[in-house]
């Protein structure tokens, strides 16, 4: 069993033990995911680029918690929809490699 599969199973058990499946619709999970992503972003609000790369240990722990929340909701949402997020990510990277060839976009943040 992969780590992702183990995490997915642990989340299923966590929700079942609390009778929370009734609340875990794709819509609700996507909404919760966005809320957690906003909480993650809040830690970086008003920081400079350099400050965002050198977070103090306490702030880094808080960011770690928010990243975990985002991941947990994303894994749960993908599970309910029957999506393998690792496979989906690999496919998306392959599409992005075609869409943004390195020799054409290197060093540029512009979208084509």
Backbone as a ProteinNet text record, in pm:
[ID]
protein_1_A
[PRIMARY]
XXXXXXXXXXXXXXXXXXXXXXXXXXXXXXXXXXXXXXXXXXXXXXXXXXXXXXXXXXXXXXXXXXXXXXXXXXXXXXXXXXXXXXXXXXXXXXXXXXXXXXXXXXXXXXXX
[TERTIARY]
85.3	0	90	62.1	140.9	104.9	186.8	156.3	27.2	4	-120.6	-240.5	-232.9	-342.9	-366.2	-258.2	-270.8	-336	-298.6	-358.5	-506.5	-537.6	-677.1	-760.2	-707.3	-778.9	-794.8	-690.3	-698.4	-804.4	-813.5	-916	-1056	-1071.4	-1201.7	-1242.6	-1148.8	-1176.1	-1205.6	-1131.1	-1150	-1292.1	-1333	-1467.2	-1575.5	-1557.1	-1657.6	-1674.8	-1565.8	-1573.2	-1652.1	-1657.2	-1727.1	-1861	-1897.1	-2018.9	-2019	-1904.9	-1891.5	-1906.2	-1921.5	-1937.4	-2054.6	-2158	-2277.1	-2245.5	-2136.6	-2097.8	-1990.6	-1932	-1819.6	-1864.2	-1947.8	-1983.3	-1867.5	-1853.6	-1748.9	-1758.6	-1878.3	-1896.6	-1844.5	-1880.7	-1835.9	-1684.9	-1629.4	-1485.1	-1408.5	-1459.3	-1393.4	-1399.5	-1511.6	-1523.6	-1425.6	-1417.9	-1325.8	-1180.6	-1151.3	-1016.4	-978.6	-1068.9	-1041.5	-1022.4	-1100.6	-1085.4	-947	-905.4	-773.8	-661.8	-679.4	-579	-567.9	-680.4	-677.7	-606.1	-625.8	-556.2	-405.5	-367.1	-225.4	-170.7	-243.4	-200.7	-186.3	-273	-271.2	-135	-65.6	66	171	146.8	242.7	202.2	81.7	31.7	126.9	162.8	246.1	394.9	434.5	576.1	644.3	770.6	848.3	880.1	929.6	971.3	1073.4	1171.1	1276.1	1219.8	1133	1073.8	994.6	927	847	934	1060.4	1153.4	1228.2	1216.4	1292.2	1199.6	1100.2	1003.6	1067.8	1035.5	1083.1	1021.8	1086.8	1039.5	892.8	846.4	706.2	611.2	643.2	559.6	562.9	678.4	691.2	603	595.2	507.1	360.7	323.4	185.7	156.3	249.9	234.6	224.3	304	298.4	157.8	95.5	-40.9	-139.5	-126.3	-218.5	-194.7	-68.9	-39.7	-101.7	-92.3	-153.5	-304.3	-368.5	-513.9	-550.7	-476.1	-502.7	-488.2	-380.8	-357.8	-468.1	-508.4	-611.1	-744.2	-785.2	-910.9	-898.3	-783.3	-763	-766.7	-701.2	-701.2	-841.8	-914.2	-1051.6	-1141.9	-1130.2	-1209.3	-1177.6	-1050.1	-1010.3	-1064	-1059.9	-1110.1	-1258.2	-1336.4	-1480.7	-1512.4	-1427.1	-1452.1	-1383.6	-1309.9	-1242.6	-1124.5	-1060	-944.9	-817.3	-717.8	-586.9	-508	-484.8	-420.8	-277.2	-206.7	-70.4	-72.1	-157.5	-170.6	-216.7	-313.6	-364.1	-253.2	-170.3	-60.6	41.8	74.5	169.2	114.7	-14.2	-75.1	-74	-100.2	-103.3	36.4	138.6	275.5	309.6	271.3	298.1	229.2	103	32.4	102.2	148	216.7	350.6	419.1	544.5	520.5	408.8	373.1	329.8	252.6	198.8	305.9	400.8	506.1	643.8	684.9	816.8	926.7	1018.4	1122.7	1198.4	1228.3	1307.6	1231.7	1100	1020.3	984.5	979.8	929.8	1033	1151.9	1253.8	1274.7	1261.5	1284.9	1171.3	1058.6	945.7	824.2	755.1	632.3	509.1	528.6	416.2	351.1	219.1	143.2	129.6	134	116.2	-27.5
-117.8	0	124.3	214.9	337.9	431	530.2	627.2	702.4	731.5	799.5	710.4	584.2	492.1	478.4	473.8	464.2	589.6	705.2	830.8	835.1	794.2	792.3	701.5	584.5	491.2	547.9	610.8	670.4	780.2	859.8	964.4	904.2	794.8	726.7	680.8	618.6	569.5	684.7	791.8	909.9	964.1	981.2	1034.2	937.2	808.4	708.4	701.4	707.7	698.9	815.6	925.2	1044.7	1067	975.3	987.3	1119.2	1151.4	1275.6	1256.9	1131.9	1111.9	1192.9	1208.5	1282.6	1427	1480.6	1619.4	1628.5	1514.8	1515.2	1499.1	1589.6	1592.7	1659.9	1632.5	1702.3	1854.7	1907.4	2052.4	2103.1	2035.4	2078.9	2064.8	1956.8	1937.3	2039.5	2070.5	2173.1	2308.4	2338.5	2464.4	2468.2	2360	2353.6	2365.3	2305.2	2312.7	2457.4	2532.5	2672.6	2754.2	2728.3	2798.8	2770.9	2645.3	2610.7	2671	2674.4	2737.4	2886.7	2950.3	3092.1	3111.3	3019	3027.4	3009.9	2925.9	2910.4	3041.4	3099.5	3224.7	3337.2	3338.3	3443.4	3453.9	3342.3	3344	3419.3	3434	3499.5	3641.6	3679.7	3813	3918.1	4010.7	4126	4093.3	3968.1	3935.5	3967.1	3998.4	4012.6	3873.1	3867.5	3738.5	3671.6	3748.1	3693.6	3646	3723.7	3683.3	3553.5	3538.1	3417.6	3293.5	3313.4	3201	3168.5	3253.8	3236.3	3255	3169.8	3180.5	3139.8	3212.8	3170.4	3034.7	2956.7	2820.8	2814.4	2906.9	2903	2923.3	3018.5	3044.6	2924.5	2863.5	2746.6	2632.1	2612.9	2509.2	2540.3	2667.7	2706.1	2680.5	2712.9	2688.6	2538.4	2460.9	2315.2	2262.6	2315.4	2273.8	2305.9	2423.2	2462	2377.4	2348	2260.9	2123.5	2073.8	1944.6	1950.2	2056.7	2070	2068.8	2143.5	2148.3	2008.2	1939.9	1805.8	1709.3	1714.2	1621.8	1641.6	1765.9	1790	1750.1	1775	1738.8	1587	1514.3	1368	1313.5	1367.4	1321	1350.1	1469.9	1507	1415.1	1394.5	1306.4	1165.8	1118.5	984.9	973.9	1070.6	1065.8	1069.8	1136.5	1148.8	1038.7	949.6	841.3	887.1	992.9	1048.4	1012.7	964.1	940.9	1070.5	1147	1277.6	1269.5	1160.7	1145.8	1125.9	1037.4	1018.1	1146.4	1213.6	1338.5	1443	1450.6	1547.6	1516.3	1389	1351.5	1387.4	1361.6	1398.1	1548.6	1624.1	1770.1	1825.1	1770.1	1813.6	1787.1	1669.7	1637.6	1737.1	1773.2	1873.3	2009.5	2045.8	2174.1	2176.1	2061.9	2055.7	2083.1	2034.1	2061.1	2205.4	2256	2391.5	2497.8	2468.2	2564.3	2502.1	2486.3	2428.7	2513.7	2447.4	2518.6	2616.8	2578.7	2667.1	2794.5	2795.5	2913.6	2999	2940.2	3014.3	3031.3	2979.7	2984.2	3127	3145	3274.4	3373.2	3332.2	3422.3	3369.6	3458.1	3420.6	3444.5	3496	3523.5	3394	3395.5	3281.4	3302.4	3192.4	3202.7	3176.2
0	0	0	-91.4	-98	17.9	39.5	146.1	116.2	-10.8	-46.9	-17.1	-52.4	-24.3	126.1	202.3	348.2	405.1	353.4	399.3	362	241	195.7	286.7	319.9	407.1	547.4	597.4	732	736	629.7	623.4	616.8	542.2	537.9	677.2	747.4	882.2	978.3	966.9	1051.4	1033.6	908.1	880.3	926.3	900.2	938.4	1089.4	1163.6	1309.6	1368.4	1298.1	1346.3	1276.4	1186.3	1106.4	1028.8	970	894.3	744.3	698.4	554	499.9	584.7	542.1	505.5	558.1	530.2	421.2	386.7	293.8	149.1	105.1	-36.7	-111.2	-240.3	-315.3	-303	-306.2	-293.3	-159.1	-51.2	81.1	98	46.8	58.1	-25.2	-145	-227.7	-157.7	-94.7	-20.3	96.2	170.7	284.4	237.5	123.6	66.9	37.1	-19.8	-51.4	75.9	177.4	305.3	362.9	360.6	414.2	329.9	198.9	112	142.6	171.7	209.1	342.4	435.7	563.9	543.9	450.6	416	359.5	266.6	204.7	306.3	405.3	507.1	576	590.6	656	573.3	444.9	356	318.9	360.1	326.5	380.6	297	328.4	346	328.2	336.4	203.5	211	88	35	-86.7	-143	-51.5	-6.7	79.1	213.1	274	401	386	273.3	251.8	236.4	202.6	187.3	316.7	416.3	541.1	660.9	670.5	779.5	912	1019.3	1150.9	1187.5	1274	1306.4	1348.9	1431.4	1475.8	1358.2	1271.5	1153.9	1059.6	1044.5	958.9	1009.4	1139.5	1195.8	1165.2	1173	1140.8	992.4	907.8	763.9	737.8	809	795.9	826.8	931.5	967.4	855.1	796.7	688.2	564.3	533.4	419.2	442.3	564.7	596.7	576.6	622	604.4	456	374.8	231	171.3	206.8	153.9	195.5	321	370.1	297.8	281.6	209.3	62.6	3.1	-137.1	-155.7	-67.4	-76.6	-56.8	38	64.1	-55.7	-113.6	-230	-347.9	-373.9	-483.7	-462	-339	-307.7	-340.5	-299.2	-324.8	-473.3	-550.2	-693.7	-774.9	-705.7	-776.4	-859.3	-815.5	-887.3	-811.8	-884.4	-825.7	-844.8	-736.2	-752.8	-804.2	-776.2	-825.9	-977.4	-1026.3	-1171	-1238.9	-1178.6	-1236.1	-1242.9	-1139.7	-1138	-1246.5	-1263.7	-1369.8	-1508.1	-1529.5	-1658.1	-1678.9	-1572.2	-1582.2	-1612.7	-1548.3	-1576.2	-1723.2	-1773.8	-1914.5	-2007.4	-1976.4	-2058.3	-2049.5	-1928.7	-1912.3	-1985.1	-1991.7	-2067.1	-2214.9	-2266.8	-2406.1	-2425.1	-2332.4	-2343.2	-2322.2	-2235.5	-2200.5	-2223.8	-2350.2	-2377.2	-2311.9	-2243.9	-2168.5	-2255.9	-2378.5	-2464.7	-2504.6	-2488.9	-2522.6	-2401.2	-2284.2	-2168.4	-2057.1	-2075.7	-1971.1	-1920.9	-1788.4	-1725.3	-1736.3	-1791.7	-1810.6	-1736.1	-1667.6	-1597.1	-1683.9	-1804.5	-1895	-1939.2	-1943.3	-1997.4	-2145.6	-2220.7	-2365.8	-2399.8
[MASK]
++++++++++++++++++++++++++++++++++++++++++++++++++++++++++++++++++++++++++++++++++++++++++++++++++++++++++++++++

